[in-house]
């Protein structure tokens, strides 16, 4: 059994304060026995993509760098595998939304650069993030081979499948998603349901467990064009049949500690041998934009 | 708005009786205004794949042929688009699990041959059905471009995606799935949840509605190796955000009549533009069995 921790947090404009809270929560998770700790997307700052402002590229840092070193040292101190989500400065004018995975000794086990980049009102990510160029490769760690993906990737069954085909034992999604003020009650429910459902489906299709960590709380739109985003929390863990093992509330900061049985995948895949029957001879058009 | 009908039925060893019941139900659906009627997988007979018996190939019929003509005439008489699921004899030793779609004038709008063939205890389909060789092509009808897939296909996001890329406006799954007697209560719940969840996820990923029709009732295992299958019903319709529009009970024969708004897909895809951001440059390995 692997003890994993999810930290669902509400952030403020004060990066140092956010990080202090995170460090405190991570430490508590480690003290409670978690070997793998997963943070939400861009956990150090506000979700800054609500407006397009070139000065916000100042938030980005090289990897490895000053910021990643903080988490490296923390991982080593607590002897945990830590999934972070950072704004990476790769070169002038070249930035990525990057998950850095730290090993228990503080070394970087690997990085994943977000492959699918959204762009819609309140989520202007195409301005900030160059689409990842590292592909869908799981990151091998002492607690397992981790299929780390980020937020918008979670809507793409292709991404989860490629991670599973490459040997991922768990799918992991740091996320920042919420409602805008003009979403009515039914629409809000549909959106959260869809978000949970499609991620659970990746666990099912591939017979592996899944961890999704979302932020919570309201964040202002500093462009003043909208009333901002209300992040919907609902961080959760699903087993290899998509069964919910734990789920966080919508509006509460919370640490979830959950035990995952990685051996269950073997049994589930024997009874639901989806990988056996994939029609790889007939999938070629998946690399097409549209078949018109 | 398109009025669709789902017919969830319990079958007996008497094929004529099963078909009489079906014809009666289809007629009632048409009288209630359904323009599109969807039947369960292999609706004429018992689910005969619980044992491997060469004599059962006698159930297969050419298409077009005597059996398909019955449904052709019914479609024309009732002026409906009808989704059937037949055991196709293509040549001696060459059989398929084939969905035949009839137009309102009784003509065959198109056929789909089940692409993914399961084979596990109680479902020995690889013995009976040659994997389809027509690919994932929607069938154009007067009520829309229909992405017809069959049962085991429903576990494969690749199949749904390819149908959507080829212009499918609705995903449709005739199905025969149930529990075996050694499944405990929790396992039963997990299986049905997974089955509903992964299909809803295809609606979500592709922004189109989905119809799934399963059989109900218990059927004996004539090999006497097991206690047979208890088909779990739960036929349902989901909208383009995966929202459940209607769902049938587990153990009851039922007709569901549901209105689907095909125009909703346009709006849903504007807000969730998943097709825009697919990383087609990075999906090539989806045509590989495993990346080792």
Interface residues (C-beta under 8 A of the other chain):
Chain A: X115 X116 X117 X118 X120 X131 X135 X136 X152 X155 X156 X157 X158 X159 X161 X162 X165 X166 X167 X190 X191 X193 X194 X197 X198 X200 X201 X202 X204 X205 X241 X242 X243 X271 X272 X273 X274 X275 X277 X278 X279 X280 X281 X282 X283 X284 X285 X286 X287 X288 X289 X290 X291 X292
Chain B: X115 X116 X117 X118 X120 X131 X135 X136 X152 X155 X156 X157 X158 X159 X161 X162 X165 X166 X167 X190 X191 X193 X194 X197 X198 X200 X201 X202 X204 X205 X241 X242 X243 X271 X272 X273 X274 X275 X277 X278 X279 X280 X281 X282 X283 X284 X285 X286 X287 X288 X289 X290 X291 X292
